[in-house]
Amino acid sequence: MVSGRGGVGESPAGPTPDGTDTETGDAPADGESGGAGAEAEPAATDVDPGAGAEGVAETAEAAPQLSEAAAELAAQRIERERIARRKAEREAPVEAGAKLSGRAADLLAAVRAVEGGAKPPARFDAPPEPRRTVPAPAPAPERAPLAAPAPTGPPAPSPDAVQAVRAVLARGGAPETLAPQATAALGDDAAAQLAESPWRLLAVAGVRPTQADGFARALLGAGETGPGDERRAAALVGWLLAQAAAKGHTVLDAPTLESALAQYGVPDPAEALEAAVGDGAVLAFEEPVGPPVGEDEEQPVRILVGLEGSAMAEESLAEGLARLANTFTDPADWEKAATGPGAELIRAAAGHGLVTHTGGEAARAEPRALLAAAREFGLRACLAAHAPAADAVTVAGLLGGAEGPGRNADGQFALDLLIVLDAPQLDVETAAALVESVPDGARLVLSGDPAVLGSAGPGRVFADVLAARACPGLVSRVPDPGPLGELVSGVGVGELNQVDAPGKEVVIVPVRDAGEAVHRTVQLVAESVPRAFGVPADAVQVITPGHGGAAGTRALNAALKERLNPGPGRFGGFDPGDRVVHVPSAGRALPARVVSADAQGLHLDAGAGARIVVPKERVESRVRHGWAVTAHQAVGARWPAVVVVLPGDAAQALSRDWVYTAFGRAERHLSVVHGVDQALARAVAEVPAKPRTTRLTGLLRALVASARAQPE
């Protein structure tokens, strides 16, 4: 590859057979996607649409936590409420026919009955997931150089409600410590819901079906429960879809879901799914299969099933993107600015409301050239990125109102052009909220590298928009320079090439075991890289596949802290000067440094004078040491030097997009602590990104085609 060497139940989640809990298997309550301590795939479920029940398995999840980014979450809650209102307004059935029979035909009939407003009789009496009323967000706080707004969130459950849940849990032999989480998930009537349908306990993150079954038997009596209980089947449908969402799917096809229900002992999975659709507990959609057929033929369809939030956000997003593509009517002549890097992108954005742009790290100069050109022409333009970046606001800050141009009287961004970097990191709900906030007639440019790891939340927004071909798409021809650029570009196409690195830009450090991997990593960060390249230890980032294991982030951070900032960890395991990552919400990891701690919580310096105060009760779940991180925590950022640690027990966690992302975080130097033998080359060549089942491509194609078919 390189030249040079350098000095409470069952679950298939969790540790791999050799003891490693990788990014897809570790389950600390750390606020990462799905709360699973995972990076690319936060839960340990691999939902393969063609693999039936084996693709929908139990996962290790953390207890739900409230986000520190209150304004951002409030904006997303408003978007979800708007989506829910639009769901209720849906009247026309999805355009498609089907050649189906038996249970499939019954399910299709249930779908159309719900869409037509004729709700079939409910097949079970488990109440649907309650909607909590969320107060309108407070006005965006003024920026302060040394203070962050205090975190807020939904109202805490009432003490009486929590106590009532404790009593129900105690009767069923479940840990009473789950009462706050259960009340937060189910609402103040959680005790009544659990007493009526004990399987509603599955709404609490981390609870397994076997645990819920045991709770139900203890609460109701063994003679009153069984695998075919309609309440159990209803809860399992929602739980399985939630696990799929944690893996990035917005929907599952009906046969996959039915197979998974059968795996959990549901005697008539098709009937259970039909009942869930009829009751409105889940949503079902028809998607055409194959090429369009003649007028006298029926178009084959497949039935897709999803939870309301992600499924409806996907529809909202498709409509918003189509709106921007179709309502733009003011092309401009920006030819005089179309010179040098970004010239093609400038021309495309001048004449279209929606444009995509793909390329590697070097290609990020092109959106910046567009930004400068737009401002030169007097447009209100904004550049947004997933992680903090020069000349850019963060997507979270833009949505929350803490950064960017603010909003107009209609609640939309006061801008003419929005350029989004790191578009592959957009999940469907964030993207829907973002696109809905772009006013008619404005321009939206989605830019990113499609080869990096996907979003932590449900959806594959950028890939789906690219696949829909509903707008101009520019592919940058600017290559990433030097040996690092050559190496990463090869990985992107499935080739682990040997590159000439005369300046030791890329170095391989072979190791025999995890202990040696930790030792050599500390040596590289503290001594070798600073001495050879003049890069201080604080500018060297370690990336490894998982949090657990003998060479995961926990072990590496403990060793690096002992060497670089030793201390007793008197502030919840942290000391002043510790390098950390703050995870305010799923999929976001903000680098920071510990300043102090007091009664308010842990005080962090996030750079540029920004301070964050993490309440002490959230420190354990929201703050990690940050000398070593996972690739998903690192995506969107780059460092002068990166040390990628590949211990032997993490071989199964590697994939092409993981390697591409990890290697691509290095600007000047990359050291690979290599203990996986041929597994690295095999992952690059043979293990592509895991598929996700989504609807956005088809929805967007249909909307754009329909608009184009309308008479002028």
Sequence and secondary structure as in RCSB ss.txt:
>XXXX:A:sequence
MVSGRGGVGESPAGPTPDGTDTETGDAPADGESGGAGAEAEPAATDVDPGAGAEGVAETAEAAPQLSEAAAELAA
QRIERERIARRKAEREAPVEAGAKLSGRAADLLAAVRAVEGGAKPPARFDAPPEPRRTVPAPAPAPERAPLAAPA
PTGPPAPSPDAVQAVRAVLARGGAPETLAPQATAALGDDAAAQLAESPWRLLAVAGVRPTQADGFARALLGAGET
GPGDERRAAALVGWLLAQAAAKGHTVLDAPTLESALAQYGVPDPAEALEAAVGDGAVLAFEEPVGPPVGEDEEQP
VRILVGLEGSAMAEESLAEGLARLANTFTDPADWEKAATGPGAELIRAAAGHGLVTHTGGEAARAEPRALLAAAR
EFGLRACLAAHAPAADAVTVAGLLGGAEGPGRNADGQFALDLLIVLDAPQLDVETAAALVESVPDGARLVLSGDP
AVLGSAGPGRVFADVLAARACPGLVSRVPDPGPLGELVSGVGVGELNQVDAPGKEVVIVPVRDAGEAVHRTVQLV
AESVPRAFGVPADAVQVITPGHGGAAGTRALNAALKERLNPGPGRFGGFDPGDRVVHVPSAGRALPARVVSADAQ
GLHLDAGAGARIVVPKERVESRVRHGWAVTAHQAVGARWPAVVVVLPGDAAQALSRDWVYTAFGRAERHLSVVHG
VDQALARAVAEVPAKPRTTRLTGLLRALVASARAQPE
>XXXX:A:secstr
 BS B      S SS TTS   TTT     SSGGGSS SSSSSS    TTSGGGGS           S HHHHHH
HHHHHHHHHHHHHH  S  S      HHHHHHHHHHHHHHTT     S                    BTTB   
   S    HHHHHHHHHHHHHTT  GGGHHHHHHHH TTHHHHHHH GGGGGGSTT  HHHHHHHHHHHH GGG 
 TT HHHHHHHHHHHHHHHHHTT S EEHHHHHHHHHHTT S HHHHHHHHHHHTSSEEEEEE SS   TTS   
EEEEEE HHHHHHHHHHHHHHHHHHHH       GGG  STTHHHHHHHHH SEEEEE  SGGGHHHHHHHHHHH
HTT  EEEEESS  TT EEHHHHHHTSSSS B TTSSBS SEEEESSGGG  HHHHHHHHHTS TT EEEEEE T
TS   SSS  HHHHHHHHT S EEE      HHHHHHHHHHHTT    B  TT SEEEEE SSHHHHHHHHHHII
IIIHHHHH   GGGEEEE S SSSTTSHHHHHHHHHHHHS    TBTTB TT EEEE  STT  EEEEEEEEETT
EEEEE STT EEEE HHHHHHHEEE SEE HHHHTT  EEEEEEEE GGGGGG  HHHHHHHHTTEEEEEEEEE 
STTHHHHHHHH         HHHHHHHHHHHHHHS  
